Amino acid sequence: MAGKYEGKINMAVGVTKQKIGELTGNKQLQREGQFQKLKGATQDAAETAKTTVKSTGKALRKEVNKSLTQIRNKLKP
């Protein structure tokens, strides 16, 4: 289990464990579910941040290259 869906999977499994724990009165399973849900939310947020940084970097490189091209064109004799 890896990649962009790991957080969502952990959140879903965590919610399921938590609900089963509530229904059965199993406090340990409830806590495990809460922890796994939180872990999944953290993983999901990290993946979103990673994707945002990558796309921002690409956009920034594009703008820098565009500006450099404009400068080069102005400097041509």
C-alpha positions as CSV (number, residue, x, y, z in Angstrom):
1,M,0.0,0.0,0.0
2,A,1.7,3.2,-1.1
3,G,1.1,6.4,-3.0
4,K,-1.6,8.8,-3.2
5,Y,-4.4,6.4,-2.0
6,E,-2.6,5.2,1.2
7,G,-4.1,8.0,3.4
8,K,-7.6,7.5,2.1
9,I,-7.4,3.8,2.7
10,N,-6.1,4.3,6.2
11,M,-8.9,6.8,6.9
12,A,-11.5,4.3,5.7
13,V,-10.1,1.4,7.6
14,G,-9.8,3.6,10.7
15,V,-13.4,4.7,10.6
16,T,-14.4,1.0,10.1
17,K,-12.4,-0.1,13.1
18,Q,-13.7,2.8,15.2
19,K,-17.3,2.0,14.4
20,I,-16.9,-1.8,15.0
21,G,-15.3,-0.9,18.3
22,E,-18.2,1.3,19.3
23,L,-20.7,-1.4,18.3
24,T,-18.9,-4.1,20.2
25,G,-17.8,-2.0,23.2
26,N,-14.2,-2.7,22.3
27,K,-12.4,0.4,23.5
28,Q,-9.0,-0.7,22.2
29,L,-10.4,-1.2,18.7
30,Q,-12.0,2.2,18.9
31,R,-8.7,3.8,19.8
32,E,-6.9,1.9,17.0
33,G,-9.5,3.1,14.6
34,Q,-9.1,6.7,15.8
35,F,-5.3,6.5,15.5
36,Q,-5.5,4.9,12.0
37,K,-8.0,7.5,10.8
38,L,-5.7,10.3,12.1
39,K,-2.7,8.6,10.4
40,G,-4.6,8.5,7.1
41,A,-5.6,12.1,7.3
42,T,-2.0,13.1,7.9
43,Q,-0.8,11.0,5.0
44,D,-3.5,12.4,2.8
45,A,-2.5,16.0,3.7
46,A,1.1,15.2,3.1
47,E,0.3,13.8,-0.3
48,T,-1.7,16.9,-1.2
49,A,1.2,19.1,-0.1
50,K,3.6,17.1,-2.2
51,T,1.4,17.4,-5.3
52,T,1.0,21.1,-4.7
53,V,4.7,21.7,-4.4
54,K,5.4,19.7,-7.6
55,S,2.8,21.7,-9.6
56,T,4.0,25.0,-8.2
57,G,7.6,24.1,-9.1
58,K,6.6,23.3,-12.7
59,A,4.6,26.5,-13.0
60,L,7.5,28.5,-11.6
61,R,10.0,26.9,-14.0
62,K,7.7,27.7,-16.9
63,E,7.5,31.4,-15.9
64,V,11.3,31.6,-15.3
65,N,12.0,30.1,-18.7
66,K,9.4,32.5,-20.3
67,S,11.1,35.5,-18.7
68,L,14.6,34.3,-19.7
69,T,13.4,33.9,-23.3
70,Q,12.0,37.5,-23.3
71,I,15.3,38.8,-21.9
72,R,17.3,36.9,-24.5
73,N,15.1,38.3,-27.2
74,K,15.6,41.9,-26.0
75,L,19.4,41.4,-25.8
76,K,19.7,40.1,-29.4
77,P,21.3,42.6,-31.8
